[in-house]
Amino acid sequence: MTPTPNSHRVRHRALPALALGALLCLGASGCASGAEQAPDTKTVTLAVHDSFPNDDFAAAASAATGYDVQVVSAGDGGELTNKLVLTQGAPIADAFFGVDNIFASRLIDNDVVADYAPAQLPEGAEQFAVDGDPASGLVAVDHGATCINIDTAWFADQGISEPRTYDDLAKPEYRDLTVLLDPTASSTGASFLVGTVAEFGEDGFAGYWQRLVDNGARIEQGWSDAYYGQFTQGGEAGTRPIVVSYASSPAFTVDETGTASSTAALLDTCTRQVEYAGVLRGAQNEAGAEAVVDYLVSQEFQQTIPDAMYMNPVDAAVELPSAWREFAPSPAPGRTHDLSSREIESGREEWLKALSEQIGL
């Protein structure tokens, strides 16, 4: 099945809702239902990136917490980060979700996040703490990986061996076949950039990008333009069988029988991605914000993450869909090309400058 436009990041199913009589009032209010709370503590606002199931989450979280949960979009992960930093101390919301490890240190350095951690974290969640620090205030909610994806059917039809590594993409047999993402405009592209810095080093990554461009790689502004506009499995007009996407993407190009996928992720080209939530320092409804963060790591919400956001839940006890287990396995520990959030924050601007000078982004 070919995914519909934007399906990897915005397609979602309804989240479970609890009956009105079963409302829970979490946090400091100690009430039995949202209606009994004082007016100034009833509403809690969550700022998210623009690939979040806003309406479904608002309904489910309101039912689960007893607060009137309002969800506001604030752009992609980078835009969300910038807005949270610029409004530090007088935040646009009470809590946030959707800042990933590419930008996490920026929130810490600017003292954006309150010191809060849920009392009950899911099994296995501690391994996703920012740079191993569970006291950062950033609470891991989901994780995944950006990887090169290929159209396996195209390569089989053309009788060309499939690429496997970063270096393969610069070989003559793959000329004019690759579409990349601009790391200055796309968080997915920025994640791929981090992977190339981790692989080739600060002195070699720009030269690698130059080799890709010299080999005919096309650079698009965003993931949707690349996947649905240029990738041969993303839409009828696509002409390129190699694209930067996600480890989970092949689960959404499975045939109607569920026995085969027409795409594959190259697991030797992956970079780990973790998305975080937190309570914002200066929140008007701190107790409500804590309740919403608690809900984000609850089993009720964690089990919706694969279908709702096409990421892996941090709760290791959640069973993934069968298509994920067979066609979209996560890269093995130690196989991804990663840098710490601190290294990314300190190096990002220089990397983008070097890349701009090298290939003219």
N, C-alpha and C positions, 0 to 999 in steps of 0.2 A: 504494500500500500504506500503510495507516495504521499508524504505529509502535506497538509494544506498550508498555505502561507503563514509563516510565523509560528507554526505549531509547536516547535521545540521549546519556545520560550513564553508563549502566551495562551496556547490551547489548554483548557482545563475542564475538569468535571466538577460538579457541585460538591462542596465539602459537607461532611455530615453535620446536621443541625440537631440540637437537643430540644426536647419539648419544653414549652414555657415553664411548666411546673417544676422542671428539673434544673432551673437556672442555678448556677453556682456563683457566689460572690467571693472572688479571691482577693488577695492583697490585704490591706489594713482596715477595710471598711467593716468586715465582720457581719454583713447583712445577709438576708436570705434571698433577696432578689434585687435587680437593678433599680426597680421602682422605689425602693426604700432609701436609696442613697441620697445624700444631700446634692442639690443641683450642681454645685461646683466640682463634684467628684464623679458625676455620672458618665461623662464623655471622656474617652481616651482616643488620641489620634496616633496612627501609625503611618510613618513616611516610608515609602517603598520605591524600588526601581520599577520601570514601566513594563516589566514582564511578569507581573504578579496578578493572581486572580482576586482583584480587589473586592468585588461585590460578594462573591462566595465566602471569602475569608471573613469579611466584616460580619456577615450573618452568623457564621459558625462560631467565630470568636466571641461575639456578643452573647450568644446563647451559652457558651461554655464558661464565660467569666462573669456574667452579670453586668458588665459595663456596656455602654453604647459605643462600640468600636467603630471609628471612622478611619478609612484608609485613603491616603492621598499619594498620588504618583509624583515623583520628582526627577524624572529622566532616567537615563541608564545609570549603571553603578558609579561611574565617574562623576556624573552630574549630581547624583544624590550625595556623594561624598562632599563635593564642593559646597553644596547648599548647607549641609550640616556644619561644615567648618565655618562658613561665613556667618552663620546664625548661632554660633557657640554662646551658651549662656542665656539666650533668648530664642530657643529652638522653634522650628516650624511645626514640630510635633512633640509628642511625649516619648515615643519610642520609634525605632527604625528597623528595617530589615532590608538586606540586599547589598550592603557594602562587602566586597570580597577581599581576599588576601592581597590583591594587587594594591588596594587603597587602605587597608586596615590600619597601618601604622600612622597614616595621616590623622585619623581620628584620635589615636592615642596621643600623638605629639601635640595636638591642639586641645587636649583635655575636653573632648566633646562628650564622652561617654561617662555615665555615672558608675560607681563601683557596685555592680549588682550581678549576681550569678544565681540561677534557679537552685533551689534546695535539692531538687531531684533532677539530675541530668540523665539522659538516656544512656544505655549501655554502649560503650565505645566512643562516646562523644568527646572525652578528654583528649584524644589523640589529635583533634582538630583545633585545639586552642591556638591562638595567634602566637607564633614563635614559641610554642610550648608554655605560654604563660596563662594559667587558668584564672588569674586575678585581673586581667586586662579590662574587664567589663564587656568585652565582645563575646557573644554567645554563639557558637557554631550551630547552624540550623540544617544546612545541607552541604553536599560536596559533589564534585564531579571532576571532569578533566576536559580541557580543550585538546583536540588531536586533529591531525590531517585525516580526512575521510576520502575514500575513493569509490568510484562506481565500478564494482567488480565485474558487472555484466559487460560494461564497455571494454574493459581490458580483455576479457575472454573473447568477445566478438572480434576485436582487433588483433588478437594473437600477440599481444604485448605483455611482457611480464609485469606484474604489479610492483610498484615501488614499495619500499619498506622503511627507509630511514630518511632523515633530513637530507643527507648528501645525495640520495637517489634523485630527489626532486630537481637537482641542478644538472642531471645527466642529459645528453642530447636526445635520448629516446623519449624524454618527457617534455620536450620543448612545446610551449604554447598550451600546456594541459592544466596548469595550476592557477587557482584563484585564491589570493590572500586577502587579509583585512587590514585596513589602515589602522595602526596601533594608536594614532593620535585621535581617532574618531570612534573606535570600537573597543569595548572592554574585552571582547573575545580576541580581537587582534592584539591588544596589549598583553594578554595572557600568552599568545603564541610568541610575541616578542621576548617575553621573559624566558620562555623555553629555549629560544635561540641564544640568548645571552648565557644561560646556564650551560648550554652545550658547547658553544664556540668561544665563550669568554668575552670580556668587554673589548678586547682588541681584535676579535675575529667575527663578531656577530654581524656587523654592518657589511663586511666583505661577503658574508654568506648571503645576505639579502641581495647584494649586488649580483651575485651569481644567479640567484633565482630570477631577478629582473632580466638579466642578460639572456636567460633561457626562456624568456617569453611569459613569465608569471604576470598575471593581471592583479591589480590591487583595487579592491572595492571599499567604499566607505563603511558599509555595515554588513552584518551577517545575512540579513534577509536578501540584500542585493546580490551577495555572493552565492548563497545557497539556492535561492529560488530564481535568480536571474541568470547565473553563469554555470552552475553545476548541472551536469547532464541528468542527474537523478532528482533535481529539485524542481524542474519545470520543463516544458516542451521546447523552450527556446535555448536551453543551456547547451554549451559546446565543450565545456571543460570538465573532465572526469576526476579532478583532484581539487579539494576545497578544505579550508580550515573550518572545522565544526566541533562537535562534541563526541565524547566516547559513547554517549547514549544514542546518538543519531541513528545508527543502524537498526535500532529497535523499531524505528518508525518507517522503515522501507521494507518491511517484511511482507511477503506475498499473502494472498488471501487464505492459503492453507496453513500459514504460520510455520512453514517448514524451511524457508530460506529468506535471506535478506539480499537485496541487490547492491548493498553498500557495505563497507567495512571501515572501521577506525584503525589507523596504523598505530599500534600501542607503543612503538618506539619513538613516537613524536608527540607525546602527551605532556601537558603541564597541569598540575593539580590546581583546582579552583575550589575554595571554601567560601560560603556566604554566611555572613554574621548578622545578628540582631543585637539590640541593646537598649537600655534606658538612657535617654538624653539628659545631660546635666542641665538643670533649670526647668525640667518638665513641670507643667502645671498640675498634672495628675500622675505623680510618681507611683502611687500604689496601683493605679490602673495600668501604667506602663509595665510594671513588674508582672502583673497578671497576664498581659498580652505576650510578653517574652516567655513566660512560663508555658503559655498555650502553644507557642511556636515549637517548643521542644517536647510537647505532650505526645503521647502515642496517637491520639486522635488526629492531630495535624500531621505528624511525621508519616503516617501511613498513606497520606494523600499526595506526598511530595513527588513520587515518580510520575503519576498521571497529571498532576497539576502543573509541575514546573520542570519535569524531565531532568531532575537532579536526583542524587542519592540522599536519602535521609541519614542524619548522623546516628540515628537509633539503629544499632546493628541487629536488633530483634525484628525489625520490619522486613517482611518477605517481599522481595522485588518481583515484578511481573515476569512471567516465564520468558517472554521475548527478550527481556533485559539479561536474564541469566544465560541465554544461549547466544544472543547476537550482540550484546553490548556489555561485555564484562569490563569491570574497572581495571585499569593498569595495576599490575602487582606493585606492592610497596618497594620503593627503591628504583623502580623502572621509569618514573616520571622525571622530567627535567624541571627542577624547582629551585627557587631562591627564597630566602626568608622574607617576610613582609618588611623587615628593617632594611635589608639589602635592596629591595625593590624601591622603597621610598627614597633612599639616599641616591640611587642610581638612575631612576626613571627619566628625569629631565635631561640628563647628559646622554642617555641612550637615544632618546627621541631626537635630540639635536644632532648626534652623530649620524643617525639614520637619515635625517633630512638632508644633511650635507652630502651623504653618500648617494642617495637615490632620488632626492628632490621631493620628499613628501611635504 
